Amino acid sequence: MKKCFPLIALILIFSANAFCLRNFLERKDYFVKFEEKSPGMAAVLHVNFISVIPNSKEAEEIVKQQLRKYGNMLIANNRTSATVKKKIKYKNIIGSAWYVNGSNPANLTKTKIKFQNDFGAYVWIGKTKNIVTFPNYMSFLKKSR
């Protein structure tokens, strides 16, 4: 009996972890809100977690995965660039993670999830098709001007 208890506990812990991971993979614990602004402005992608607050590494990976997905969607729909005053403006996507708290839909509170190195957002750059941190995106914009 003493040898059986740790084995049963290990099986239960493994089962619980597999169930939680499956919920993340099936997008039951989060939803994505994507907004495209005018052609010259960057699009905004919010990954909203509803039931649990993930650790920063998990949130970071999910945001990067969704940025790639929506970036490829823009490429497929030929909406990656627009001509404004005879200059080509590429569409960029700014992605961040949020925790939505509140069971009452009228009184929802959102808390921003910080990533590993205290970054608040990642950006998919339409010109280079790379994902960079927000401070690197700002330096990229300064260099491109």
C-alpha positions, -999 to +999 in steps of 0.1 A: +000+000+000+029+024+008+044+018-026+011+022-044+002+057-030+031+076-046+024+059-080-013+069-078-004+105-068+021+108-097-005+095-122-031+120-109-007+149-111+003+139-146-033+136-157-042+171-143-012+187-161-022+170-194-058+182-190-047+218-184-023+217-213-051+204-236-073+233-226-046+258-236-040+240-269-077+239-277-081+276-269-106+271-241-087+293-217-082+323-239-097+342-269-081+365-294-094+400-303-079+414-335-085+450-347-073+466-379-071+503-379-066+525-410-040+514-436-012+535-422-016+523-386-006+491-369-032+465-361-038+454-326-040+418-313-051+411-277-049+376-263-073+375-234-070+348-208-102+341-190-099+312-165-063+312-154-033+336-155-006+318-174+031+322-165+049+348-186+066+322-208+034+305-218+017+338-225+047+349-246+046+318-267+008+320-273+011+357-283+039+349-307+019+320-322-011+343-327+010+370-342+024+346-368-011+333-376-026+368-381+005+380-399+003+351-424-035+359-427-026+395-437-001+381-463-027+357-477-052+385-480-027+409-496-033+435-469+003+438-457+010+471-473-007+503-485+004+532-506+000+565-487+013+596-505+034+574-529+051+557-500+046+520-492+034+516-456+036+480-443+010+467-418+024+458-384+006+439-357+012+448-320+003+418-297-002+417-260-016+394-233-044+403-209-062+385-181-099+392-181-113+390-145-150+391-136-179+369-139-203+399-145-201+410-181-210+446-171-180+448-147-150+432-164-115+442-153-084+436-175-049+431-162-019+432-185+004+402-184+041+411-185+064+388-204+097+373-192+120+403-196+093+428-184+081+435-219+045+445-224+041+436-261+055+419-292+053+432-327+050+414-360+067+437-386+051+434-420+082+446-439+106+420-425+080+394-413+098+390-380+085+392-344+104+416-322+099+431-287+082+465-285+114+485-276+131+469-307+101+479-328+104+515-316+141+516-326+132+500-359+107+528-365+133+555-357+158+539-381+133+537-409+125+574-407 
